């Protein structure tokens, strides 16, 4: 999950950069849209209807002003090569740079990834853009691309389709890859086409030349049409996107050439457990509005009821609008959601079993909690789930002062119906935790866990088997005799109406102090909080939601930014990110601490924080999936 968001940001940034350099030229009439040209095997597409309009709207945002700030420019220039490499790792394999096309584009721009049936190269990527129909101008552009590729050692050959020339360039295989890279370029009727698949460029040329499509196109695909219908696309966005989540994940994995190192293939498991029923995610983004820098509307289309383990995504539209009184005005973000734990929790059994490679493992673990004489003797059915109200809050903040890898702090609070009963459960569980220590704070008992070095710590493999442990990040026995814990330090307590789980005991202590002041949370009086609440209401309505989030951006990104400047970002993660890493990555990936892109030339955070405005998000569950929206305020 974390890797895919990085790739999405890279691609989004590439298209923004390309579009921001577009010069205004007369548009070509009756152009085919990218949706008409792309095959229905497209797993992801990012489409800019009008690059010039995008550039104009982008220039109105605070983010554009930040990117143009003289204090930031040396960073992008000094790290250009590494940033371009990051784009390649994210799937940008068309051997094009934004400056290659900047002076020639005048309309739509689209980047898309396709899944192919062939084993030899099971993916394709393409860029589609509108250009002038002037032969001399286009020849200048192609000559520029030609010079760039030949200078990099490419072999050039000429192809033809229906009277249209196709330039083919073959570059030597990159390090670690077996196949040479083929890239194809063509211009037809005001369309510039670039792709790494010969059959695809011939199909697109045929359609542009007026021939019927040999295979179904994305524009007529039922999932594509249904997703956009549920989204109610306005046509006012400067960007649109369409993604099939698991399909795109398969494509990106094929591009990277990386396969699962354990006996459980995560993507295959997700497919088998019903997550393919999440059909697509589509959305549209507007930039540079009067009161908003970014307004984003999206829709997740799913086949409901979600089958098997996919049923864990059970979020009723009952997210509380209350701000609990333990939340201070110093927090950087707050998320509220409602999860149908009593039902959804059990849907994970198939997922756990298949990852473990043994049927019944989930039930054995639940039974072990209940009957193991050396365990906590907790009955999940009777002692835990009945006390959850399904209201969940997640807050984050950071320590004041200089940034360190331990500065980011998180707290998750689950509202319960019987605090005394839940406290007994927590105490019984924590007495079996070897590194747990009970500390008293103003009459409140808090369990604090600090995993000691040189201590044999059990991972998931202890409970679920060796294969399960390996896939979830525990080091294989040959590499390490000390499996890593899911979190090194954490704390837990039951206070008031909430079961609190935090990355630092001090976060719980501060929450208790805040709650003891009485009254409402002081956060609700903060100007930036009130601005975001109003903006979300105005943009997305006041109906009940399954989740909402407020982010005070000028606070939320300080620690990560400063650690990035110091080259230490890899060493610091949020509590959720750490858990996801343990869930989705192998141990060698977790232990990579080197930061590829260096930020030492960036100015201190205080120099750029005034560009960062607060943001908000909301999600609503529907009969066909989820609608969601997010926004970034204008200054």
Secondary structure, 3 states (H helix, E strand, C coil): CHHHHHHHHHHHHHHHHHHHCCCCCCCCCCCCCHHHHCECCEEEEEEECCHHHHHHHHCCCHHHHHHHCHHHHHHHHHCHHHHHHHHHHCCCCCCCCHHHHCCCEEEEEEEEEEECCCCCCCEEEEEEEEECCCHHHHHHHHHHHHHHHHHCCCEEEEEEECCEEEEEEEECCCCCCCCCEEEEEEEECCEEEEECCHHHHHHHHHHHCCCCCCCCEHHHCHHHHHHHHHHCCCCCCCEEEEECHHHHHHHHHHHHCCCCCCCCCHHHHHHHCCHHHEEEEEEEEEECCCCEEEEEEEEEEECCCCCHHHHHCCCCCCCCCCCCCCCCCCCCEEEEEECCHHHHHHHHHHHHHHHHCCCCHHHHHHHHHHHCCCCCCCCHHHHHHHHEEEEEEEEEEECCCCCCCCCEEEEEEEEECCHHHHHHHHHHHHCCCCCEEEEEECCEEEEEEECCCCCCCCCHHHHHCHHHHHHCCCCCCCCCCCCCCCCCEEEEEEECCEEEEECCHHHHHHHHHHHHCCCCCHHHHCHHHHHHHHHHHHHHCCCCCCEEEEECHHHHCHHHHHHHHCCCHHHCCCHHHHHHHHHHCCHHHHCCCCCCCCCCCCCCHHHCHHHCCCEEEEEEEECCEEEEEEEEECC
